[in-house]
Structure formats: C-alpha cells, structure tokens
Amino acid sequence: MSTDDRDDAARPDGTPLPGAPEDGPEARRNGPPEASRLRTAGELVEGGGLSGGLTTLLYVVIGMGFWSLVGWGADRVLGTRWIVVLGACIGAASGIYVVYLHMQEGLRRNPSSDGADPHNTHQSGPDSAPRP
C-alpha cells in the first residue's frame, strides 16, 4: 500500500506529518467537537438546566459572601453588629439582579429563542414540542 492510499497522515514510524491534524482521520471528518467550546456564565444562565441553576446559585452565594465580608469589615470599623446582615442581603439581591441582567440580555439577543438552550437541542417538557 502506498502512502497516497492511507487515510491517516503519518510517517511510517507513526509520527504525524507537518500540518496534519493531531487527532487523526476522525477529526478531519467530524471537525472540532462543539462541546469543547467554553461558554460564559451568561450563556449558562440563559440556557437554563442544571448548569444554569448552579451558575445562578453561584452568583447568589458569591454575592452574599463578598458583601458579608464587606459588612463584617464595616462592623469592625464602626463597632456595630448588624451591617454584616445588611451586606448578606445586598449580596443576595445583587446576585439575583446579575442573573436577571443575563436573562434579559439573552432575550434581547435572540427574541425567538423562547428560552431554549441553543447548545442542547434535546430538551424535554411541555414546551419542547415543535410549534406549527
């Protein structure tokens, strides 16, 4: 068999030729996998599902933690004990507001998306049936 008849672009010793794809003939036929593309937190929130829910929870928890820490510092400086609670409430509200902003941005970008995740077309539920 000549080197022209082979599917993979490799030298006889097994090393790839310069400019050849590293993953072999499968990568040339199928192209790069879409799942390897990293998505932003906003895209995760817009898409919903488990990743959207966890991202939403993460926004709220990080907001509460950060603003509680700011409140704790203010309590230490001012000699009070209630500002840490106010900071936690502000953090939770700001985390929810950031999630709201991500959802609004997603709706502005694609008003016909109807909340579906463009990266996961196999969703189930009452809204998953095709519309006439």
C-alpha positions, -999 to +999 in steps of 0.1 A: +000+000+000+014+034-010+013+065+013-013+080-010-038+052-002-036+057+036-064+075+055-041+089+082-014+114+075+015+099+094+051+088+086+059+051+087+073+055+122+039+068+134+048+105+138+023+129+122+032+149+091+036+187+094+002+204+091-017+171+097-045+171+123-033+156+156-064+136+162-062+115+131-088+110+103-118+112+128-110+148+135-109+156+098-143+141+090-161+153+121-144+186+128-138+200+162-163+189+188-188+217+198-187+206+234-151+217+237-162+254+233-162+271+266-194+290+274-196+322+295-215+323+327-242+344+310-247+317+284-251+291+311-277+312+329-295+319+296-296+282+287-311+271+319-309+235+331-285+222+357-256+244+347-278+275+346-292+267+381-258+261+395-244+293+379-274+312+394-267+297+428-230+306+425-238+342+417-260+345+448-236+327+471-206+347+459-225+379+462-236+371+497-201+361+507-184+392+493-209+417+507-210+399+540-172+403+542-176+440+534-203+443+561-181+424+586-152+449+579-176+478+583-189+463+616-153+460+628-145+496+619-178+511+632-182+488+663-217+476+652-230+441+646-258+445+621-240+456+589-229+421+581-265+410+578-273+440+556-243+431+535-256+395+530-290+408+519-274+432+495-252+404+481-281+381+476-301+408+459-272+418+436-266+381+426-302+378+416-301+410+398-270+399+378-288+367+368-318+389+357-295+410+336-280+379+319-315+366+311-326+400+297-295+402+275-302+367+262-338+377+253-326+409+236-301+390+215-325+363+203-362+370+209-372+339+190-352+315+212-382+311+236-357+302+264-343+271+247-306+262+251-291+265+216-263+241+226-287+214+238-314+207+213-327+176+231-348+192+258-380+177+272-411+192+287-443+208+276-425+235+255-403+210+237-428+200+210-424+218+176-448+246+171-468+250+139 
